C-alpha cells in the first residue's frame, strides 16, 4: 500500500474540523500548565463533563476487530520479540495467532552456485557452500520457530497455527498478510545488528501490506507510555482505539499527538470512550496538537514523550514519508491501516 496515496473522501470529510472544537479536552492540561508551581495537581484523569460538548448519538471509538494475527518468524532476536508481542495481543484480543516461516528462495538458489563461498568464524577460511546443509539448516530453523510458537500459544492459551512457505521473503509476507488483520515482525532480521534502521523486509511489509503492521525491536516489548499520532480520519480513530487498548495493557499511560485539523468526531469519541476509561480504568491521558508535522518535528515530539510504543495512522501526512519517520525511532511502532473490507462507520470499541 502506497503511503502517498490521496486521502479518501471519507477521510477528507472527517478531517475538516477546527481547533476550537477541541478545547474541552485541552483545557484541563492548559490550566495545569498555567497553575503556579507548588499548586500543580494531576488533572489527567479528571475530564470535567461541564467542559465537554453535549454527547451526540454514535459518539464512540471504532471497535477493534482483530481476529487473526500473523507473525513472521525466524531465529533472530527481533523475531522472538515479535512473537512475544503477537502472543500478548492475541491473548488480550482473543485472536488466533498464525506463525509464518519463509524459506528465502534467494538463499537456496545462491547456495547452488559453484562460485559462492562462506567464511566461518573464527578460522576465516572460505569454503564452498553445501546446498544440502543449507536445506537442513532451514528445516532446523523452521522447527525452532514452530516450537517457539507452540510454547507461547500454550502459555497464553491462544489458538495458533504454523506454516512454512518458500519464496521471495517480502512478496510472500505481503501475500500472506491478506488473510490476517495484523502483521507483526521484527524491524530487522539480522540477530546481531545494533542499527535502529529498518530492514528491507520490514520496510516492504510496512508500506505494502494491506493490513496494520507492528514492527518490533529486538530488545523491547510493547510497553508504556503509549503514544498515538492521530489525524482525525477513520484510520486515525482506529489508531486511537488501539492506543487505548495498549494503554490498558501496559499501565494506563496514553499520550495523543494530534496532527491535521481537529474534528468534532474525535472530540465526541474521546469524551464518550476515553473519558469513562480515565475515571473507571485509571488511564492517564495527555494530548497535544502538532501544527507542523514534518518528519523531524514529529520524530522529535515522539522522542520527547519517551514513547515506549508508538501507534500511528498510515493516513498521516508526513512530507518525507512514513519510512523516513520509522528510521528515526527505536521503539516498537504500529502502523494502523483499515482493511478495504472494514466499514469505517462501525463503532463501539470492545
Secondary structure by P-SEA (a helix, b strand, c coil): ccccccccaaaaaaaccccccccccaaaaaaaaacccccccccccccccccccccccccccccccccbbbbbbcccaaaaaaaaaaaaaaaaacbbbbbbbbccaaaaaaaacccbbbbcccccccccccaaaaaaaaaaaaaaaaaaaaaaaaaaccccccccccccaaaaaaaaaccccbbbbbcccccccccccccaaaaaaacccccbbbbbcccccccccbbbbccccaaaaaaaaaaaaaaaaccbbbbbbbcccccaaaaaaaaacaaaaaaacbbbbbbbbbccccaaaaaaaaaaacccbbbbbccccccccaaaaaaacccccccccccccccccccccc
